[in-house]
Amino acid sequence: MNILLTNDDGLYSPGLRACYETLTKFGKVFAVTPAVQKSGVGRSISILEPIRVSEVTIDGMKVYAVDGTPTDAVIIGMHEIIGDIPDLTVSGINLGENLSTEAVTTSGTVGAALEASTQGSKAVAISLEMRDAFKFETFFAPVDFSNAKKVLEEVVRRIIKHSLPEGVDLLNINVPESWNGKYRFTRLARRLYRTRIDTRFDPRGRKYYWIDGVEEEDAEEGTDLHAIRNGFASITPITLDMTSRIDFTDLERWFYD
C-alpha cells in the first residue's frame, strides 16, 4: 500500500511519529505535513501564494514539510510527491479531540482527510483526547499514544479487509484519554464548545480579543462527545455530501408559499 500521512500539528508533533510507527506495518508511508502548527484552519487552501516544500529527516522519519495548510499538504503529497492517489490517507494523531459538527468545518486534521477523500483516497482522521495544557504547542508533553495506535491499527486492518462501507467517505476517530477498550459508532454532536470572548488591553490601551470556549458538559447519547465522555473510542462516518436530507417538496412549499 501507498499511505499518505499528514496532520495539522506540524512535522515535530509526537502524534505524527506515533501514527507513522503504526502505518509502516501496512505499506510505504509518505509523511507530508504543514511545516508549522496549523490547527483550526479547516480545509483552507493556498491559492494566492506559492507553496514551498522542504525535505527533512526527524529521528529516521523522512518528512516533507509544506509551507502551507493541511489541505495543501494532501494535494502536494498526492500529485507531486507520490505522483498518484494513495490507497489510504491518515491525518493525525491529533493532539486533542476533534468532536462535533464544529470539528468537521474547523479542524485542519479533519479538513485534510476531507480533501484526501475528495481526491479519491480512503481517508481517516484520528485524534487523541488530552488536557488543554498539552494541545497545540507542547510537543514534548508526557502523552501516551499507545491506545490511539491500537485503535488506528484496528481500523486500518478493517479498511484493508473490507474497504470503507458504502456511503462513507471518511472516518473521524476520537480516542479518549482513559480508553475502556471499547468502540462506539457515533454521529456528530451539535457542538463541543460554548463560545466566549476574552477581552484584553495591550500596554497602549488598545483593545484586543481571544476567542475561547467552554466545553459542553452534556451530550446526547449516540454522539461522539457522549462516547468520549464515557470512555469509548468514537468512530464517526462522514460523507462529503453535506446536502440536507430534506424532502425537496417541503422546501418548495416553504419557498413558494
C-alpha positions in Angstrom: 0.0 0.0 0.0 0.9 3.6 -0.6 -0.1 5.6 2.5 -0.2 9.3 2.8 0.3 10.6 6.4 -0.4 14.2 7.3 -1.6 16.3 10.2 -2.3 19.9 11.3 0.1 20.0 14.2 3.3 20.2 12.1 6.2 18.0 11.4 7.5 17.9 15.0 4.3 16.6 16.6 4.8 13.4 18.6 1.4 12.3 17.2 2.9 12.2 13.7 5.6 9.9 14.9 3.1 7.6 16.7 1.0 7.4 13.5 4.0 6.7 11.4 5.1 3.8 13.6 1.6 2.2 13.2 1.2 2.7 9.5 4.6 1.4 8.5 3.2 -2.1 9.3 0.9 -1.8 6.3 2.9 -0.3 3.5 5.1 2.6 2.3 4.3 5.7 4.3 4.8 9.2 2.8 4.7 11.8 5.6 3.7 15.2 4.2 2.7 17.8 6.7 2.5 21.5 7.3 5.8 22.9 8.4 4.3 24.6 11.4 1.2 24.4 13.7 -2.0 24.8 11.6 -4.7 23.8 13.9 -8.1 25.4 13.3 -7.6 26.2 9.6 -10.2 23.7 8.4 -10.0 22.9 4.7 -8.4 26.1 3.7 -6.1 26.0 0.6 -3.3 28.4 -0.5 -4.4 29.8 -3.9 -2.9 33.3 -3.6 0.7 32.5 -2.7 3.3 29.9 -3.8 3.9 26.7 -1.7 7.4 25.6 -0.8 8.4 22.1 0.3 11.4 21.1 2.4 12.6 17.5 2.9 13.7 16.8 6.4 14.6 13.7 8.5 13.5 13.5 12.1 14.9 10.6 14.0 15.0 8.5 10.9 11.5 9.5 9.7 11.5 11.3 6.4 9.0 14.2 6.3 8.1 16.6 3.5 7.4 19.9 5.3 4.9 22.0 3.3 4.8 25.8 3.8 1.0 25.8 3.7 -2.1 24.2 5.1 -3.0 20.6 5.8 -5.1 20.6 2.5 -2.0 21.9 0.7 0.0 19.1 2.2 -2.5 16.5 0.9 -2.6 17.9 -2.6 1.2 18.3 -2.8 1.7 14.8 -1.3 -0.6 13.1 -3.8 0.1 14.9 -7.0 3.8 15.8 -6.6 5.5 13.5 -4.1 3.6 10.2 -4.5 2.5 11.0 -8.0 -0.7 9.1 -7.6 -3.8 8.7 -5.4 -2.7 6.7 -2.3 -4.6 3.7 -1.1 -5.1 5.3 2.2 -4.6 8.7 3.8 -4.4 9.2 7.5 -4.5 12.6 9.2 -3.2 12.6 12.8 -2.7 11.6 15.5 -4.0 15.0 16.5 -3.1 16.5 19.9 -6.6 16.9 21.3 -10.1 15.7 20.3 -12.0 16.7 17.2 -15.6 16.3 18.1 -19.0 17.6 16.9 -20.1 19.5 13.8 -17.6 22.2 14.8 -14.6 19.9 14.1 -15.8 19.0 10.6 -15.6 22.6 9.4 -12.8 24.0 11.6 -10.3 21.2 12.2 -7.2 21.0 10.0 -6.9 17.3 10.8 -10.4 16.6 9.5 -10.0 19.1 6.7 -7.0 17.1 5.4 -9.0 13.9 5.4 -11.9 15.6 3.6 -9.5 16.7 0.9 -8.0 13.3 0.6 -11.4 11.7 0.2 -12.3 14.3 -2.5 -9.2 13.3 -4.4 -10.3 9.7 -4.3 -8.3 8.2 -1.4 -9.8 6.3 1.5 -9.3 8.6 4.5 -9.1 8.6 8.3 -8.8 11.4 10.7 -7.7 10.3 14.2 -7.4 12.4 17.4 -6.5 11.8 21.0 -8.3 13.5 23.8 -5.9 15.3 26.2 -5.8 18.2 28.6 -5.7 21.7 27.2 -2.1 22.3 28.5 -0.8 19.6 26.1 -2.6 20.7 23.0 -1.4 22.8 20.1 2.1 23.7 21.3 3.5 21.3 23.9 5.1 18.7 21.6 7.3 17.2 24.4 4.5 16.6 26.9 4.2 13.1 28.5 1.4 11.9 26.2 0.7 8.2 25.9 -0.3 7.4 22.3 -0.5 3.6 22.8 -4.3 3.4 22.9 -4.6 5.7 19.8 -2.1 3.5 18.0 -4.1 0.3 18.8 -7.4 1.9 17.6 -5.7 3.1 14.4 -4.2 -0.3 13.7 -7.6 -2.0 14.2 -9.4 0.5 11.9 -6.7 0.2 9.1 -6.9 -3.6 9.2 -10.7 -3.3 8.7 -10.3 -0.9 5.8 -7.8 -3.2 4.1 -10.1 -6.1 4.5 -13.5 -4.5 3.8 -12.7 -1.1 2.3 -15.0 1.7 3.7 -18.7 1.0 4.0 -20.9 2.2 1.1 -21.8 5.9 1.6 -18.9 6.6 3.9 -16.2 8.9 2.6 -14.0 9.0 5.7 -13.9 8.1 9.3 -13.4 10.6 12.1 -11.9 8.8 15.1 -11.5 10.1 18.6 -9.8 8.2 21.3 -10.4 9.1 25.0 -7.5 9.8 27.3 -8.7 6.9 29.5 -10.0 4.3 27.0 -12.2 1.5 28.2 -11.1 -0.7 25.3 -14.4 -0.5 23.5 -15.8 1.3 20.5 -18.9 3.3 19.7 -20.1 4.2 16.2 -21.5 7.7 16.6 -23.0 10.7 15.0 -21.6 14.2 15.4 -22.7 16.2 18.4 -24.1 19.6 17.7 -21.3 21.5 19.4 -18.3 20.9 21.7 -17.8 24.5 22.9 -19.9 27.4 24.1 -18.1 30.3 22.6 -16.8 33.1 24.7 -14.7 36.2 24.1 -11.8 37.2 26.4 -11.3 40.9 26.0 -8.0 42.4 27.0 -5.9 45.6 26.5 -2.4 45.9 25.3 0.1 48.2 27.1 -1.0 51.2 25.0 -4.6 50.7 26.0 -5.8 49.2 22.7 -8.4 46.5 22.9 -7.8 43.0 21.5 -9.6 39.7 21.8 -9.0 36.0 22.4 -11.7 33.7 21.1 -12.2 31.0 23.6 -14.8 28.3 24.5 -16.2 26.4 27.5 -16.7 22.7 26.8 -20.3 21.5 26.8 -20.9 19.3 29.9 -23.8 17.2 28.5 -24.1 15.4 25.1 -26.9 13.4 23.7 -26.5 9.6 23.8 -25.2 8.3 20.4 -23.0 11.3 19.7 -19.2 11.3 19.5 -19.0 13.6 22.5 -21.1 11.3 24.7 -19.0 8.3 23.7 -15.7 10.0 24.6 -17.1 11.3 27.9 -17.9 7.7 28.8 -14.6 6.2 27.8 -15.4 4.8 24.4 -13.4 5.3 21.2 -15.7 7.2 18.9 -15.8 6.3 15.2 -18.0 8.7 13.2 -18.7 8.0 9.5 -18.5 11.2 7.4 -19.9 11.9 4.0 -18.6 14.7 1.7 -22.2 15.5 0.6 -23.4 17.9 3.2 -26.8 18.3 1.5 -29.6 18.3 4.0 -31.7 15.1 3.8 -34.9 17.1 3.5 -37.8 16.2 1.2 -37.4 18.8 -1.5 -41.1 19.2 -2.0 -41.2 20.5 1.6 -38.5 23.0 0.6 -40.5 24.0 -2.5 -43.7 24.6 -0.4 -41.6 26.7 2.0 -40.2 28.8 -0.8 -43.2 29.2 -3.0 -45.8 29.7 -0.2 
